[in-house]
Amino acid sequence: MHVEPEQLKAFILDVGLVTKAQFEKALKKSKAKKQKIEDVLVKEGLIKQEELIKLEAYILGIPFVNLKRITIPPEVLRIIPELVAKKNNIIAFRKYENNLEVAMLDPEDLRTIEFIKKKSNLKILPRLTNEESIKSALRQYQKTLEVEFGEIIKKEVGGIKSIKETGDELKEKDELRKVAEELPVIRIVDTLMKHAVLQRASDIHIEPTEKEVIVRYRIDGILHDAMVLPKTIAPGVVARIKVLSNLKLDEHRLPQDGRFKIETEDYKYSVRVSILPIFGGEKIVMRLLSESVKAYSLEDIGLSGEALERVKSSLKKPIGMILITGPTGSGKTTTLYSMMEILNTSGVNISTIEDPIEYRIPRVNQTQVNPKIDLTFANGLRSLVRQDPDIIMVGEIRDNETAGLAINAALTGHLVLSTLHTINAAGAIPRLVDMKAEPFLISSTLNIILAQRLVRKLASNKEKYALKEADIKNFAKYCDLEKVLKILKETKIVKPKDSIKNINFYRPKPSKEYPDGYFGRVGIFEALIVTEAIKELIVKKATTDQLQSQARSEGMLTMVEDGFIKAAQGITSIEEVLRVIME
């Protein structure tokens, strides 16, 4: 779609969206940078994207549609396959008689229009829309998948043979392998995986009960019931996943761990599989790790203000240790990768020992832990030190040996990045002491400890509210509200004369699109810098509380306080912050 700059200028000035001087300035910039005038106007904040698209639609005489408010019938949506819709930014949304209305970002894309016309044998009526509208409509493909899954189950379940225990292990193994390779089972497992990916699930839980099999997806850290399957298909599904993961088909009494990959044109995932015998059969948990995801920046994961400055300052030091702490699933590895993206330059050699390798980073030497051949964190770390590294990343410090080796590596001129399971930043120091690390060595090597949790982000349809007196009294137990208010004023998030009572906080507003009122996650952090005062306390074997108190007196913001600041910004809710801290 193309609108001449002079034509656009005339309409924009006529409507009064920008002044003549502003337009001329933007036009000069667009010519200098060889960009479209429309892109410069939006980037400079002179005009909103939606206003611009509506104006262009008016100039071209093409109707504008917003698909956010339209529920598209599944049979109409499916006229254009999901892959074609995604690739060409085109959505079929209304059909009447022999006409098909399609929403597009570029209604002059005649090649795509002609392709849809031939495929559907319908007259195509192009309509203009924006990116947000297309994204919203693409999510409706996911909803049709639930219907599709139900149809597959009904259709295929009758074709799955039931497997009886005969006591003959060899015969049972052959039967299980045959069932695992039958088309109905393959279709069910494939659809189950596809549904999980589209729902943005990080884990799939397949749990057998007495009468049925419950499937749950972990989305944004919370488990949701996805579907209930008939009990009869459980052996076939388990066998299929065992075949994919190269596990023993006839082993039903011992836990097994494996992995496999799923790959389509749209996505590529590495799947970690854990199978555990339980009373009703075998429970499967699969962790989905996207191989196409790139490392985020520190700002993207939620680091800001003083904590961000402290982390960046520590990353500039050529030696020492940076520790990230938090429970399982709190995003520690993602933070490590974000740090390595900053450190990854041609002048340094970075080597890692991980379990598993979650993202592939170019020019970083990544090694996967393999206990079967005795390649543990400790053994791998011993070898890494002989590889002339400048920076070493150890996925997790799990035992005394790894702790000792990591500290020694930091002492001998390396920058070491690693993770540890503790509740807060200060708790990492007593934990290292508990792992038989010498306090004087810890104080000599540690640069910074970053503790974190992941909170769900509020969706766009959130609602404002102000704190009541009872709320303020209750929340004061968890954090220093005056400190939070001071930072909000310093960062100009609130006005200088505002009090806690005047500040707008936000709560989720459930909708069809976002049933919980949340979408995506972001980190909340506390960054403990190892200062001279902290070093003295480490040598004295101070408690977690003493270390935490000293760090706070030196200006450290706690995770709860960081969460409250994000709640005041409308990123998350106070309830969500307290939920993850109290867990």
N, C-alpha and C positions, 0 to 999 in steps of 0.2 A: 504494500500500500504506500502510495506516494502523494504527498501534498506539496505543491511548490511553496518555497519560503515566502515569496511575496503574497501569495494567496493566504497563507497561514497568518502572516503579519497583519494583513487587512482585517481578518476576522477577529484575531486576538485583541487588536487595538480597538476595534468596533465594540467588542463585548466589554472591554476595559479590564481584562485580566492582568496585563502588564502595561507599563508606560512605553512610549516610543524609544526613550533613551535606554531602558532596560533591554528591550528587544534588540536594538542595534549592538549593544555591548555583548549580548549572548550570541548574536550572529557573527561578530568578529572572532569570538572565542571558538565557535564551531568551525569556522574556516581555518583558524590557526591550528586546531587540534584534529582537523579532518573528521569531525563528528557531525551527526545530524543536529540541526537546530532544535528539534523536539527533545532530544536527549539532554542537551545543554540546559534548556529551559526547566526541565524536570530536576536535573542534578543541582541547579542553582537554587531550587526551591521557589522559583517564580510562578510555577503552575503545577497543579497536581496531575499525576499520571492519568487518572480517570477523567478529569476535566478536559485534558488534551485529546484523549481518545474520542470522547463524546463530540468535541469540536471537529475533529477530523472526519468522524462519521457523518456529521451534518454537512460539511463541505463536499464530501464525496457522494452524499445522498444515499448512504447505507445506514439502516437502522442499527442502533446500539442496544445490546442486551446484557443484563447482569444475571449470570447463571446461579449466583449464590442463593437467590430466592426461588429457584425453580427446581422442583423434583422431577427428574426426567424418567419417563416410563422405561423399564429395563429393555423392552423389545426395540425401542427407538434408539437408546444408548448403544445397543449392541450392533446396530447397522454399521457403525464405524468401529472396527476392532480396536481394543485398548492400545496396542502398540502403534497403530497408525495415528490414533488420536493424540498420543503422547508426543510422537515424533514430529507431527505436523501442526500441533496446537489447533486441533479442530474437533468440535463436539457436535454430534447430532442431538438436537433437543426437542424438536417438534415435527410431527408428521401428520399431514392431512391430505386426503385424496392421493394424488401422485406427486405431492410436493414434500420436500425434506428441508427444514430450516436448520442451518448449521452455523455455529458460533466460531469465529476465527480471529486470530491476531492480525492476519493479513488476507482480507477478502479478495485481493487481486492475485492470490496464489492459484492461478488457473490450472496448473498441473494437478494439484491435489483435488480441486473441485471436479475435474474431468475423471480422475481415478475413482472418486466416490460415486460419481454419476454412473459410470460403467458397472461398478460393483453392485450398486443398489437398484439400478434401472429406474431411478427417480429423478425428478427435476430439482436441482440444488439451488436453494435460496440463501446466499451468504449473508451473515450478520456479523457486525464488529463487536468484539469484547476485549477485556483486558486479561493480564496474566493471572491475577488473583481469582478471577471468574473461571478461567480454564482449570486451575489447580483444584478449585472447589468441585467442579464437575467431574474431574478425574477420580475424586474420592468416591463418587457414586458407583464406579466400576467395582469397588471393594464390596459395596452392599449387595450388588448382584451376584458376587462370588459366594455369599452365604447361601443364597437360593440355589446356586449351581452346586455347592457342596452337598446340600440336602438331597438334591436330585441324584447326584452320584452315589451317595450312600444307599438310597432306596433302590436304585437300579443295580448297583454292583454287589450289595451285601448278600443277595441270594446266590451269587456265583462263587462265594468263598466256601471252600470245604472246611468242615470242622475236623480238628485233629484230636484223636483219642490217644491217651497214654497207654501204650501196650507193654512197656518195660523193655522193648527192643530199641535201644538207643540209636543204632544205625538206621533202622527203618524210620524212626521218628525224625531223625536228621534229614533224611531224603525227602520225607513228606513236607517238612517245614521249608526246605529249599524250593520245592515245587510250588508251594503256596506263595512264598515270597516273590516268585517270578511270574505269578499269574497277573493278568491285566487288571482285574478289579482291585487287588491289593496295591499294585503300583499306582493306579489312578487315585486311590484314597490317600496314600502317603504323599503323593505329589501335590494334590490339592490342599492337603493339610499344611504343607510347607509354604505353598504359594500364598495361602490365606494369612499365615503368620507373618510373612515378609511384607505383604501389603498393609497389615495392621500395625507395622513397625514393632513387632514383638522382639524382645531380646532373648526370651526363653520359651520353650514349649514343654508343658508338663502333660504326659499321658499317664493317667492314674486308673488302674483297674479296681473296681469295687465288686461287690457280690453279684450284682445284676447288670452292670453296665460299665462303660469306660468313659471317664470324664477327661476332656481335653481343656487345658487352661493355657492362656498366653500371658506372659508378663510384659505389660506395656507401660512405659514410663515408670518402672519400678513397682507397679502394682499388679497382682495376679487377677485376671478376669476369666470367668467361665466362657469358653469359646463354643463348645458343642458337646453333646453326649452321643456316644457311639454304641451300637449293640455289642454285648459281651462276646458274641460269636466271632467278631472280626479281630479281637485282641491278639490271638496267637499269630495271625497273618501279618498284622501291623508290626508286632515285635520282631517277627522273623525278617520282614522286609528291612527294617532299620538295622538289624544285626548284619544282614547281608551287605548293605551299603557301608556299614562301619567296619566290615571285615572281622566280626566277632564270632564266637562259638555259638552255633545255632542250638545245640543240644545241652547247653549249660544254663540251668534254670535256678541253681542254688547259690551261686556266687555272684557278687557284683562284677560288672564288666565296664570298661571305658574304651571308647573309640572315637573316630572322627571320619567325616567325609565332606565332600564339596557339592554344592548345587550351583548350577550356572545356567542362565538364560540370556537372551539379548538385553534384558532389562536390569538384571542384577547378578552378582556373584558373591556367594556366601560360603564361609567355612563353618561347618557344624560340629560342635563337640558333643559327644553322646555319653550319657551315664545311665547304666541299667542296674537297677537294684531290686532283688527279690523281696516282695512284701506279701502279706497274707493273701491278697486276692489275685496274685500273679506276679508280673514284673512291671515295675514303674520305670518309665523312661523320662529323662530330662534332657532336652537338647538346647544347647546355647548357640545362638546365631550370631556370627561375627562377619560383618560386611567387609569384603576385600576391596570394594571400590571406594570406601570412605577415606577421605583425606584427613590428615591431622588438622585439628582446629587451632586457631590462634589462642593465646592466653586470654584475650578479651572475649573471644567467642564462648569459652567455657565458663565465663562468669567472673574472672579475676578483674578487680578494679581498685582504684584508689591506692592507699598505702600498701595493701597486700601485693598488688601488682608491681609497685616500685621495688618492694623488698625482694620479690622473686627475680625480677630482671637484674637487680644489683647482684644477687647471689650467682646468677648464671654467667656473669662476667668474670667471676673468679676462676682461675685456671685449675685450682686443686680444692679438695675438700669433699664434703658429702651433702647432698640434698635429699631429704626424706619426705615422702608423701604418705600420710596416714589416713586411715578410715576403714570402715567395715567392707566386706565383699560387696561389689556392685555399686560402690560410691564414686566411680569414675577415676580412680587413681591412675590406671594405665593410660587413659586418654590424656590426663595431665602430663604424664611422663613423655608421651609422644609429642605433645605440644611444645614441651621444653626442648626435645631433641630436634624438632623442626627449626628452632631458633639457633641451636648449637651446630647444626649440620652444614658446615661450610667446607670448601675444598682444602682448607688448611689444617683440618683435624681428622683423626681416625676415631670413629665411634664404633664400639663393639657392644653387643647386647647378649644376655642370656635370659630367655623368656619362657613362660609356660601359660598360655600358648603365645605364638606370634600373632597379635591381633590385627595390626596393619603392617603393610610392607612399605618401608621407607627407602627410597633410592640412596645409594652410597653409604648406607649403614649396614654393618656386618651383623646380621641377626641370627642367633643360634637358638634352636628349640630344645628345651629340656626333654630327656628321654630316660626315665627311671629303669626301663627294661634293659638298657645297655649301660646302666650306671652313670648316665650323663645327668647328674644332679646340678642344682644351682652352685653348690660348693665346688664340684669337680670342673664344671664349665668355667667358673670364675678363675680357677687356678690357671686354666689354659688361656683365658682372655688376657691375663696380665702379661703372658709371654708373646702376645700379638702386637706389641708396641702401640697400645691404645692411648689416646689423650683423654677420651671420655668413655666411661663404662656404665652401662645400664643393667642393673640386676632386677629382674621382674619383681621379686619379693624376697625379703630376708625372713626365712622360715625357721632357721635353726642356729645354734651357737657357732657352728663352723662357718656358715655363710656370713654371719655378722662379723666374726673375727677377720675373715678374708676381705670383706668390703671395707672395713676400717683400715686395714693394712694397705689396701690399694689406694685409699684416699691419702694415707700418710706418705706414700711413696711417689707422690706427684701426679695423681690422676684425679679427675673430677668424677665422682661416683653418684649416680642417681638410682634410687631404689624406693620400695614401698614397705610398709609395716602395718600390721593390724592393731591399731589402738583407737581409743574413743576420741581423744583430742591430741593436739600437737605436743603438749607438755608430757603426755603419757608415753611418748616414744622413748624418752631418755631412761626412765626406770625399766622399760621393756628391754632396752639394749643391755642395761646392767644385769637384768635377770638372765640374759643370754650370755653371761660371763664376759662381757666386754668391759675393759678397764675404764673407769670414769675419766681418768686423765687423758686417755686416748680419744674417748668420745668428745671431750671438750676441745681437744686439739683439731679434730677433723670436721665436726658438724658445722655447716654454714647456716642452714635454715631448715625448719620443719614446717611443712604445709599440711594442715588437716582439712578434710573436706567431706561434704555430703552432697547428694543430688536432690534438688527439689523440683517438683513439677511446675512448669510455667503456665500462667493463666492464659486462656484463649482470649480472643479479641472481645468477646461479649461478656466482659467482667462488669461487676457493679461496685460503685464507690460506697464507702461508709466511714464514719468517724468513730474513734475509740470512746467508750463510756468510762466513767470513773472506775467502775469495778474491773473493766478490762485492763486499764492502766495499772491498777494495784496488782492484778494477777500477773501481768507480763513483766512487771518490775522484778519478780522472783527469778526470771530467766536471763535478763540482761539489763545493762545500764541504759535506760531510756534517754537520759540527759545527754549521754555520750552520742547516742544515735541521732538525737535532735541536732547536736552541735555539728556532726558530719553532714547531715542533710542541709544545714544552713551554709556550711563552708563550700559544699559542692553545688549550691544554688538550686537544689531540688525543691526546697521550700523557701518561703519568704523569711527575711531576717526577724520579723516580729512574731512569727508563728510559734505556737506551743504544740505539744503532743496532741492536745484535744482538737486543734485546727487541721491537723494533717489528714489528708485523704488516704485511707488504706483501701485494699480491694479484696473482694471475695469472688469465688467462681460462680458463674451463672450457666447451669447446664443447658444444652441445646441438642437438637437432633444430630448436628455435626460433631459436637464435643459433649458426650453424655455426662462426663464428670466436670466439665468446665475448664479442663486443662489440656494442653497440647505441647509435648516436648519437655525437656528438662534442662536445668542450668545448675552450676555449682555454687555452693556457699562455702566460704573459706575462712581459716585463721592462719596467719603466717607468723611463726615464732622465730625471730632472728636470734642466733646464739651470740649474745653480747658478752662483755667481760663479766658483768654481774651474774649472768646465766651460767657462764663457765665455772665461776666460783661455787655456785650452787650444785653443779653437776659433780665436781670434785668432792663436795661434802655429802654426796649421795642424798640430795634433797628429795622430798616427796613430789608427786605430781602437782598437788595443790600449791606447794611453795613455788614451784617453777611457773605454774600458771599465773599465780598472783604477781610474781616479779615481771613476767612478760606483759601482763595487763598494765602494770604501773609504768612500763616503758612504751606504752601506746599501742599494744596489740589489740586488734579488734577480734572478738570471738565470732564463731560461726553463727551464733544466734543473732548477734548484733549486725553482722553482714547480711543475714537473712531478713532482718527487720528493715534495713536500708533498701533491699531489693523489693520488699513488700510495699514500702512507701513509693517506690518507682513504678509500681503496678506490674512488676515482673512475675511475682508469686504472691501467695497469701500468707498471713501470719500463722494460720492453722497448719499449712503445709510445712512451714519452717519448724514449728514445734513438733509436728508428727515425725519428721526424720531425725530430730535431735533426741526425742524421747524413745525412739525404737531401740 
